[in-house]
Amino acid sequence: MMPIEYLQAHAGSHYEHTGQPFVTLTYAQSLDGSISFHPGTQLVLSGSETKMFTHQLRANHDAILVGIGTVLADDPKLTSRLAGGLNPQPIVLDSNARTPINAQLFRHPTHKPWIAAVTTSDDESHCDALKKAGADILRLPASNTGQVSLPDLLTMLGEKGIGSLMVEGGSQVITSFLKLHLPNLLILTVAPILVGGVHGVHSLGLREDQSFPALKDYIWEQMGNDLVIWGELRWGDS
């Protein structure tokens, strides 16, 4: 079973039983685990085949989420244009509502962005400007680190009818979702290069005597020059 088939087989039942979206965590890295060369900069790692695959994945999710760092560094469109499928709802995890109103997301062909910000975000004038530009501001409680509470975000997305969510990064977002055991499926693209840059996953706060998250019954496939590894995530306490 390929990732899209797995998603189609499991996302609906997960949403029905939990009321929250099925979460697919997917990103591209180098052989040494780097996703960018310097913090806040873009590094293209995926080849044409895996880029197409990523867009096919997008077309099979209800929504796609990136962090504000990715928006500021890459200014992504977050569409499924290469696959010709439906576009997912773009969501920016942006605790302090810093998304620029000239971002490409405001020229999205089918959806205006949802900006997930903490309830106490200070810059109300910028929030008003984002709303005027067409964004929907999702006000959410803060975690103990002052960032958007991800469990509360998933609950809100479920209430909005989002049954599947594709999380693309960047590194803080990837690490935060993993720390809270939120992803159901991991799809990792590995490019055959060494970068020595910013790693996609930082400390998960685990002790050496704890079990690390691992892929259950993982599958790998070569796509062009890239290696794609995917599987259901198994947590140390499950």
Wavefront OBJ file of the C-alpha trace (Angstrom):
o trace
v 0.000 0.000 0.000
v 1.360 3.410 -0.995
v 1.077 6.514 1.226
v -1.906 8.007 -0.588
v -3.777 4.711 -0.434
v -2.939 4.428 3.271
v -4.198 7.955 3.851
v -7.442 7.287 1.990
v -7.977 4.075 3.969
v -7.316 5.514 7.440
v -8.002 9.265 7.532
v -11.789 9.000 7.539
v -11.999 6.529 10.415
v -9.430 8.508 12.428
v -11.474 11.693 12.039
v -14.697 9.856 12.883
v -13.281 8.387 16.104
v -11.227 11.342 17.346
v -12.925 14.410 15.887
v -9.467 15.598 14.853
v -7.695 15.477 11.487
v -5.396 12.634 10.498
v -1.923 14.234 10.523
v 0.685 13.485 7.858
v 4.136 14.884 8.603
v 6.216 15.189 5.446
v 9.401 17.024 4.548
v 12.623 16.694 2.552
v 16.091 16.465 4.049
v 19.682 15.764 3.030
v 21.565 12.593 3.967
v 22.798 14.320 7.128
v 19.298 15.443 8.165
v 19.506 19.061 6.997
v 16.445 20.862 5.640
v 18.187 24.192 4.981
v 21.718 25.572 4.877
v 21.165 28.521 7.242
v 18.186 29.339 9.496
v 15.535 31.308 7.627
v 16.792 30.402 4.155
v 15.345 28.184 1.440
v 17.112 25.082 0.182
v 15.555 23.087 -2.661
v 16.187 19.395 -1.948
v 13.432 17.490 -3.782
v 13.842 16.409 -7.380
v 11.089 16.705 -9.983
v 9.643 13.262 -9.208
v 9.345 13.869 -5.469
v 7.993 17.383 -6.037
v 5.201 15.847 -8.101
v 4.616 13.259 -5.375
v 4.380 16.038 -2.765
v 1.735 17.814 -4.830
v -0.210 14.563 -5.169
v -0.119 14.256 -1.393
v -1.384 17.815 -1.035
v -4.286 17.077 -3.356
v -5.335 14.234 -1.059
v -5.409 16.284 2.155
v -8.067 18.716 3.315
v -5.509 21.206 4.636
v -1.786 21.908 4.630
v 0.162 23.597 7.440
v 3.511 25.369 7.572
v 5.095 27.618 10.172
v 5.658 31.329 9.890
v 9.384 30.678 9.391
v 8.644 28.785 6.183
v 6.372 31.576 4.956
v 9.037 34.216 5.606
v 11.865 32.156 4.063
v 10.128 30.452 1.125
v 6.920 32.450 0.472
v 5.194 29.212 -0.638
v 1.997 28.895 -2.668
v 0.931 25.616 -0.980
v -1.117 24.476 -3.965
v -1.404 21.148 -5.802
v -0.689 22.734 -9.174
v 1.802 20.070 -10.356
v -0.684 17.275 -9.691
v -3.716 19.060 -11.088
v -5.826 18.084 -8.087
v -7.842 20.003 -5.528
v -5.890 22.495 -3.439
v -5.817 21.956 0.320
v -6.741 24.739 2.721
v -3.484 26.604 3.560
v -2.809 27.171 7.259
v 0.054 29.162 8.773
v 1.142 28.407 12.333
v 1.899 31.993 13.303
v 1.611 32.547 17.047
v 2.291 36.308 16.869
v 0.489 36.972 13.569
v 3.565 38.031 11.565
v 2.421 36.770 8.155
v 3.124 39.487 5.523
v 0.026 40.691 3.706
v 1.973 40.509 0.424
v 2.650 36.776 0.852
v 1.766 34.585 -2.121
v -0.815 32.811 0.039
v -3.060 35.845 -0.392
v -3.049 35.164 -4.128
v -3.986 31.510 -3.673
v -6.263 30.398 -6.553
v -8.958 28.755 -4.417
v -8.492 29.511 -0.704
v -7.570 32.386 1.538
v -5.126 31.434 4.303
v -6.028 30.557 7.848
v -3.610 32.128 10.341
v -3.348 30.221 13.630
v -2.365 32.765 16.293
v -2.482 32.870 20.073
v -5.474 34.547 21.664
v -3.289 37.210 23.291
v -1.440 38.213 20.111
v -0.519 41.879 20.611
v -0.475 43.336 17.113
v -4.209 43.844 16.555
v -3.583 46.355 13.764
v -1.690 43.743 11.746
v -4.370 41.159 12.485
v -6.938 43.601 11.112
v -4.785 44.064 7.998
v -4.560 40.282 7.547
v -8.327 40.009 7.824
v -8.837 42.777 5.262
v -6.480 40.920 2.936
v -8.757 37.903 3.254
v -7.187 35.786 5.997
v -9.203 33.978 8.635
v -7.512 34.420 12.023
v -7.841 31.312 14.208
v -7.497 32.499 17.805
v -6.130 29.744 20.039
v -4.804 29.278 23.574
v -1.066 29.416 24.115
v 1.033 26.448 25.178
v 3.376 26.679 28.162
v 6.031 28.023 25.770
v 3.766 30.821 24.545
v 3.163 29.255 21.146
v -0.158 28.122 19.652
v -1.467 25.046 21.465
v -1.313 22.349 18.786
v -3.873 20.011 20.410
v -6.346 22.902 20.563
v -5.575 23.717 16.937
v -6.332 20.138 15.848
v -9.604 20.238 17.787
v -10.592 23.489 16.084
v -9.669 22.140 12.656
v -11.776 19.049 13.308
v -14.711 21.278 14.210
v -14.204 23.084 10.896
v -14.495 19.791 9.022
v -10.787 19.259 8.311
v -10.376 15.487 8.277
v -6.761 15.310 7.094
v -3.849 17.696 7.647
v -0.497 17.690 5.862
v 2.311 19.284 7.918
v 5.319 20.399 5.853
v 7.512 22.291 8.335
v 9.814 24.032 9.083
v 12.006 22.572 11.792
v 10.243 24.126 14.810
v 6.878 22.943 13.538
v 8.200 19.442 12.764
v 9.755 19.143 16.226
v 6.699 20.529 18.019
v 4.333 18.060 16.349
v 6.681 15.157 17.127
v 7.130 16.207 20.761
v 3.371 15.996 21.293
v 2.975 12.666 19.415
v 0.547 14.265 16.981
v 1.557 12.911 13.528
v -0.051 9.659 12.413
v 2.007 9.159 9.267
v 5.557 10.209 8.395
v 6.715 10.602 4.786
v 10.384 11.545 4.537
v 12.208 12.447 1.327
v 15.986 12.022 1.504
v 18.120 13.756 -1.124
v 21.541 12.177 -1.813
v 23.611 15.153 -0.692
v 25.386 16.324 2.463
v 24.640 19.871 3.612
v 25.809 20.359 7.195
v 22.976 22.793 7.796
v 19.829 23.128 9.906
v 18.360 19.815 11.008
v 14.674 19.119 10.520
v 14.241 17.586 13.985
v 15.669 19.134 17.142
v 15.591 17.773 20.686
v 12.385 15.895 21.481
v 13.004 16.167 25.213
v 13.599 12.446 25.612
v 15.931 10.717 28.073
v 18.424 8.100 26.905
v 16.423 5.362 28.643
v 13.218 6.258 26.784
v 12.044 4.726 23.533
v 12.411 6.935 20.499
v 9.575 7.403 18.008
v 9.926 4.949 15.145
v 8.239 3.935 11.925
v 6.006 0.878 12.072
v 6.357 -1.434 9.047
v 8.101 1.254 7.029
v 8.380 1.188 3.241
v 10.961 2.892 1.042
v 10.997 3.694 -2.652
v 13.411 5.485 -4.954
v 11.865 8.393 -6.869
v 14.329 9.835 -9.357
v 17.512 10.484 -7.352
v 15.635 10.758 -4.035
v 14.693 8.125 -1.491
v 11.195 8.290 0.020
v 10.647 6.492 3.331
v 7.206 6.324 4.890
v 5.273 4.549 7.591
v 2.919 4.842 10.543
v 4.582 6.456 13.534
v 4.976 4.291 16.637
v 5.560 6.141 19.883
v 7.584 4.862 22.803
v 4.524 4.655 25.036
v 2.336 2.826 22.492
l 1 2 3 4 5 6 7 8 9 10 11 12 13 14 15 16 17 18 19 20 21 22 23 24 25 26 27 28 29 30 31 32 33 34 35 36 37 38 39 40 41 42 43 44 45 46 47 48 49 50 51 52 53 54 55 56 57 58 59 60 61 62 63 64 65 66 67 68 69 70 71 72 73 74 75 76 77 78 79 80 81 82 83 84 85 86 87 88 89 90 91 92 93 94 95 96 97 98 99 100 101 102 103 104 105 106 107 108 109 110 111 112 113 114 115 116 117 118 119 120 121 122 123 124 125 126 127 128 129 130 131 132 133 134 135 136 137 138 139 140 141 142 143 144 145 146 147 148 149 150 151 152 153 154 155 156 157 158 159 160 161 162 163 164 165 166 167 168 169 170 171 172 173 174 175 176 177 178 179 180 181 182 183 184 185 186 187 188 189 190 191 192 193 194 195 196 197 198 199 200 201 202 203 204 205 206 207 208 209 210 211 212 213 214 215 216 217 218 219 220 221 222 223 224 225 226 227 228 229 230 231 232 233 234 235 236 237 238
